[in-house]
Amino acid sequence: MAAIDPYSGPWTRREAWHLIRRTCFGAMPTQIDVVVQNGLSKTLDTLFAERAAPPPPVNPNTGTTYVTGTLDQAINTGQYNQWTKAWWAEQLLLDGISIREKLTLFWMNHFATEFTTVQQPQYSYALLNYLRMNGQKSFKDMARQVTIEPAMLRYLNGNTNTVGNANENYARELQELFTIGKGPEIAKGNYTTYTEDDVRAAAKVLTGWVDNRQTGKGTFDIRRHDKTDKQFSANYGNVVIKGRADANAGLTELNELLDMIFAQNATSLFIVRKLYRFFVNSDITPEVETSVIVPLAATLRSNNWMIGPVLRTLLASEHFYSADVHGAVLKSPADFLIGLLRSVNTYAIPTDLPTRATFFKSITDYMMALQMDIGEPPNVAGWEAYYQTPDYYKLWLTTVTLPLRNGATDSLVLGQRGKQGAINTVELVKQFKNPSDAHALVDECIDRFFTVDLTTEKRLSLIEDVLVPGGKDYDWTTLWTTYMATPTDKTVSALVKLRLDSFFKFFFRMAEYQLV
């Protein structure tokens, strides 16, 4: 049976959770109930369903959007960027059973820009929204549009790329990071898939594009365009892109450049590997390359570069549900924090705009502390955990970030400055099917929060060493039953909360919680 053949094994909560955690960060158990009932095919229909664009971000003090029209110069750009990030966090948290936001994060990491470098919130939002609404569509079309998006023109200096003074930044990254990828250097300036001469030729093709502040669009200025012929290397079949001098020269030459790049099989292989590492596993073995990457790359080419069919095939495959894929990924800060918040409902999201913006900003602040400042990848290559060999995801966990992760979940459970944390452990456990049974309580926690199982010994230790330290399972039953019978007894209530707070604090610090 081929690795990308449709999955034919059992469809249980284990498989359902695996799919939803990898595509939606997380979900409530009741949502997983529906996923189990619907089955794999219907769930994939839901995940990939086209959806209307979310309402744009607004100034929380006025309720008006700032992503169109003229910016209010009285408020600095940094403030607008913070609101956009908070709005993005809201989409990550509330988007439901849909792959859209996970895919948006993928593309914002792939076509990386930094809000603070772009210095124009309208441009950054436009790129974010474009990738959100087109993430399942043609990769080739995305590469074309991103090339002339004002945010990218500013970020990689495409707007200063002019005839006689070519700026090679974007031409280099278009090939190295965005499309065909950089292979081993086989000779000085020759990277297997392209050469330094190809970078220079591509830069000339791309001369003349500028960001238009009046329209908020990328605009082609023929006066700034290099009208000479552009010669490419043998890596690209010695293609010559003819120089043009008409008003459509910029788009015509850009299309020919992309046609040349996308004619190479290396381009489809490159993007499929990135999708695989993001959604499945960083470890691409020779077997995975042959049985997963190569056929999916062929699917991509035969489907006119449409991403949706490739991802759906991957997520429906025997390989995706194999035992060695479950729990193979260390959680990103988004998986870690957003995934937890999507799995509980013991907190209320504020409805008034200023408080709501503050709530979601606190989430982005947490993520930034964990080294994923959304909208601000470290550089044009994105976050290291998605590309840096050989460690990949392991880079999310360091001697710095692990204590910060522990501190984040501690504060969500225990609260801060006298305020209840987002996870009210008593109210959470009241939702469980059999909260008085210590074993059932542990089982439900593992089901909801862990992607891997625990041994019998670890399960028992969670009860006897953490939930009721030095006690037995029946001690918890007695305590919970007493609490439910006398909920106004402050002594008993305090003890129940103490026990559950300590339990969940420990639980979210376990190594198994770091896996997805």
N, C-alpha and C positions, 0 to 999 in steps of 0.2 A: 504493500500500500504506500503510495507516494505521500510525502510529508504535507503537501498542501491539498491533498484530497479532503473533501468535506468530513468534518468530525462525525463519527458514528457511535461514539461511546455513550455512557450514561449522562443524563442532564439533571444534575442535582444542585443543591445549594453551593457545593464546592466549585463547580464549573461556572455557575451563575455569578458568584462573587468574583471569581477570577476575571471574567470578562468585564464586569462593571467596574471593578477597581482599576483595571488597565485602561479603560476608555472614558470613565466618568469621575475618576478619583475615588469615589465611594458612593454609598447610598444607605437609605434606611432599610432595616430588615423587611418591612412591609413591601418596599419596592422590589426587593429580591424575591419575595413570595410571588409577585406578578411575573418577574423574569422567569422563574422556574416554571410557572404555569404556562407562560406563552411559548416557551421553548426557544431554541437558538435562532432559528430563521426569523421568527416574528420579532424577537428582541433586536436582531440586527436591522430589521426594517425600521424599528423605532430609533435605534442609535443613529442611523444614517439618513433619517427623514429630513427633508429641507424645512427650515424654520425661518420665520420672519426675523429681521434684524431687531435686536433689543433697542429700546429707546436710548438715545445718546446720553452721555454724562451731562450733568448740569452743575452750575455754581450752586452749592447748597444754601448759600445765603440769599440767593435771589430766585432760584428755581428755573432759571433760564440757561439754555445750553451755550457753551462757549466754543463749540467745535465748528461753527459756521459763522460767517460774518466777521466783524472786526473785534479783535481782542480788547478787553478792558485793560488799558495800560496801568490802571491804578492797582491791579493785582499782579504780582510777579509771575513769571513763567513757571517757576518751581511750584507755586501753589496750584496752578492748573494741572501740572503733571501729577501732583499728589492726588488730585481729585480723579484724574483719569485712571490712575493705578487703583484707587479705591473702588471705582466703578468696575474695573476689570475683575477685581477680587469678588465683587458681588456676582458677576456673571459666572465665575468659577464655582462659587458656592451654590447658586440657585438654579443652575441650568437644567436640572433634571436628568432623565435618562437620555443622554445625547452625547455623541462623540465630539460635538462641535467645539467645546471649550478646551478639551484635551488636545485636539488638533490645532486649535488656534495657538496654544502654547508651543506646540511643535514648530509651527511655521514662524512664530515670532522669535524662536531660538534659531531656526534655520536661516531666515532672511533677517539677521540680527541688526537692530539699530538701538541706539540709546537715547531715551527721551531727553536727557540733559545735554547731549551733544547736538541733537536736532534743534533744540531750543525753539520749538514752535509746536505747541500742543495740538493745534488743528492738524498739522501734518502727521504727527505721531498717531493721533486717533484715526486719521484717514487710512493709514497703512494697517493699523490693527483691525479696523472694521473690514477693510478689503480682504485680508487674510481670513478673518472669521467667516465671511460670507462666501468665500471661494475655496476654502481649504480642501474640499472633496473634488474640486473640478480639475481642470487641466494644469498640470505642473508647468508646462511650457507657457501657457497664458499667464500664469503667475509670475514666472521669470521675466516675461516681457513687461508686465505692468509694474512690478517692483522696480525694474530698471529705471522707469521714468516717474516713479512716485516721488513727490517732493521730499519726503522724509529720507529716502535713500539717496536722492541727489545731494542733499545736505550732508548726510552722515558720511558718505564715502567720496565727497568732493566732486561728484559728477557735474555739479553746477559751475565748477571752475575749469572743467575740461574743454579747452578751446583749441582751435587750429593754431599750430605753432607753439603751443604750450600745453601739450597733452598731459592730463593727470591720469595715472595708471591705476589708481586705487580700486575703483569699481571694476575695471576690466580684469584685474587680477582676481578679485574676490568672486566675481561672476563665475569664473572658471574653477578656481581652487576650492571655494566653499559652497557655492550655490548650485552648480550644475554638474560638471564633469568630474571634479575632484582631482587632486594632485597625486599622481602615482610616484613611485620611486624615481629619484633623479638618475637617469641613465647616462647623462653627459652634462657638462656644464650648461645650465640654463634649459635643459630638456627634461621635463617631468613625466615622461611616458605618454601622458594624454595631451599635453600642450607644452609650448616652449615660451621663453621670455620674449621672443620675437612675436609670438601670438598675443601676448599681453599688450605689447606696444601697438600691434595692428588693431586689436579690439578697442583699445583706447581711442584710436583715431576714428573708428566707426562710430563711437559713442560721443564724439565731440558735438557741442551745440545744444545740449539739453540743459534747461535751467528751471528752477522752481519759480512759478509766477505767484507773487503774493496777492495779487488782485483776484485771481481765479482759484488759488489753492491747488493748481494742477501743474504737472510737468509740461513745459512748452519747448518746442524746438525753434531755435534761432539759427537760420541758415548762415548768417554772417559769422557765426562762431564755429562753423562746421568745416572739417577737413575734407576737401572735395577730391582728394587724390585716391587712386586705387589702393586697396589694402591687401597685401599678400600674406597668406598664412602658410604654415609649415606643412611638411609631409604628414605630421600627426593628424592634420585635418584634410589630407588629400591634396595639399597645395592649392586650396581654394583661393580665388581672388574675388574680393567684394569690390565691385566697381564703384568708384566715387561718383557722387551725384550732386547736383547743384539746384534741384527744384525744391519746392516747399515741403514735399513728402520725403525728402532724402533721409532724414533722421529715422523715420519709422521703417522705410524700405530697407535701409542698411541694417537696422537693428533686427528686423525679421530674418534677413539673410544670415546674420551672425548667429542667431538662435537656431535657424535651420541647420547650419553647419555643426554647431555644438550638439544639438539633439539628434543628429544623424549618427552619432557615435554610441555604440552599445554601452560604453563606460558611463554615460550619463544616466541611463536607466538603472544600472547596477549601483551607482553611487547613491541615488536618492532612495532606492529600496533598502539599501543597507542602513541608511539613517532612520528610516521608518521602523525597520526591524529593531534597531537598538533602542529606540524610544518606546515602542509598544511591547516588545517581547523580551529581548535579552541582549546584553552588550557583547556576549561571547558568540562570535560568528565562526564556527568551526568549518573546516573544509567540507564536511557533510552538509551543514546548513547552507553554505554557499552554493553547493551543487543542487540540493534538493528543495531549497526555499528561495534563495535570493535570485538565482538565474531564471527559474520559471516565472517568478513574480515580475521580474524585469521585462520578460517577454510579454507578460500580460499588460504591463504598463504601456509598452510600445504599441501593442495591438489594439489598445483601447484609447488611442489618441492622447496618451499621457494623462488620462483621468485617474486621479488618486483613489477615489471612492471604491471602484471595483477591486483594486489591488489590496486595499486595507480590508475590505470585506472578505475577500478570499483568505487573507492571512488570519483574520480573527475567527473565521469559520473552519479553520484547518485542523487536521489531526495534530499537527505539530504544536499549535498554540495551546492545546489542552494536554500536552504530554507532561508527565510528572516532573521532568527536569526544568520546565518553564515556570511552574507554580512556585512562587516565592523566590524567583531567580534575580529579582531586581531590588536594590536598596532604594527606599522611598526618597524621592526628591522632596524639598521643603513643601511643594504644593501637594504632593501625595500625602505627606506626613500631616500637615495642618489642615488643609482643605478636606482631605479624606476623613479626618476625625470629625470635623464639624458637620460634614454631610451625613455622618453616621449616627448623630444624636439630635434630639429635638428638645433639649431641656433649656434652651436659651431663646430669648425673644429678640428679633431684629428690630431696631427702632424704626418708627415710621416717619418721624419728622426729619426733614432733610439734613440739617446740621448734625444731629446726633447719629443719624444713619451713616453719614460720610465719616464721622469719627470712628464708628464701629468698624467699618470696612478698612479704614486707614490703619486701625490697630492690627488687622490681619496682615496687611502688606508690611507693616513694621516688623511683625513676627517673622514673616518670610524673609525680609531683608536681613534680619539678624541671623537667620539660618543660611544666609548666603545665596538667596534667590530673590533679588530685588526685581520684581516683574517690571518690564519696560526698561531695565538697565542691565542687560547681560554684560559681563566683564569686558567683552570686546566683540569684534565682528564675527568671530568664530562661535559665539554663544557661550553657554555655560560649559565649563571643562568636563563635567560629568557625562556629557553627551558625545564627547569626541576624543578625550585625552586617553590614549593607550598607555599602559595596559589596564589602568584601574577603573576608568569610566565611573560607574555609580558609586564606587567606594570613596570617591572624592567628596561626596556629600557628608561623609562621616569622618570627622577629625577630632583631635583632642580639644579643639575649640568648639565645634558645632554640636558634639554629643551632649556636653553639659547644657548647652543652650536649648537643645531639643528636650532634654529632661526638664529644664526650667519652664519651657513653654507648656508642656502637658501638666506639670505641677500647678501652674497658675490657672490653667483651665479647670482643674479639679478643685483646687484649694481656694482659688480667688486671690485677690490682692487688695491691700489697704481696707480690709474689713468687708469687701464686697464679694458676693457669691460668684464663683467661677462659672463659665459657660456650661460646664458639665455638672449639674446638680445630681450627684451620685445616687441619692435616695430616690429622687423622682425618676431617674433613669432605670433603676432596678425595679421600681414599681411597675414598669412597662413589661418586664420579663414575664414569661409564661408561668414560671414556677419559682418565684424569688425566695421562697422559704427553704428550698432545697439547695444546699451549697453546691452540690455537683451539677445540678441543672443551671445554676447561676454561672458557674465557670464555663460550662458548655456554651451558654448563650454568648458570653463575652468572647470566647474564642471564635464562634461563628461570625460575630459582628465585626470584630476588630483584627483578627489574625488571618493571614492567608495560608499559614501552615499549621499543622496540628501539634499538640503537645503530648508528651508521653504520659502514661498513667501516673508515674512518679511526680512529674511536674504539676499535674493537675491536683494531686493530693497535697503537694507542698503549698500550692496557692491557697488551699483551704486552711490547712493546719498551721502553716507558718505565717500567713499573711492576713487572710480574712478573719480567722479566730486564733491569733497567735497562741501556741501551746494548747489549743483546744482540739475538739473533734467536730465533724460535720454536723452532728446533732446540736452542738452548742449554738451554731448559727441558726438552725431551725427554731430553737427555743427563743433566741433573741428577736428574730424577725416576727415570730408569731406574737410575742409579747408586745412588740412595737405596734403591730397592726391592731391589736386589741386595745391598746392604750396609747394612741398617737399623741395625746396631750401630755404624757409623762415626759417632762423635759430631760430627765436623767437617761431614760431609755432611748429617747430620740437622739440625744447627743452621742450616746454610745454607738448607735447604729450608723450615724453619720461618720463618726470617727473611724469605725471599722471599714466602711465602704470607701471613704476618702483614702485611707491608707492602702486599701486593696487596689483601687484604680491608679493611684500614684505609682505603685509598684508595677502594676500591669502594663502601663504605658511606657515604663522604662525598660521593659523586657526586650531582649534582642529580637524576638519574633515580631514585635510591633514595627521594627524598622524595615520589614520585608513586604513586598507587594507582588 
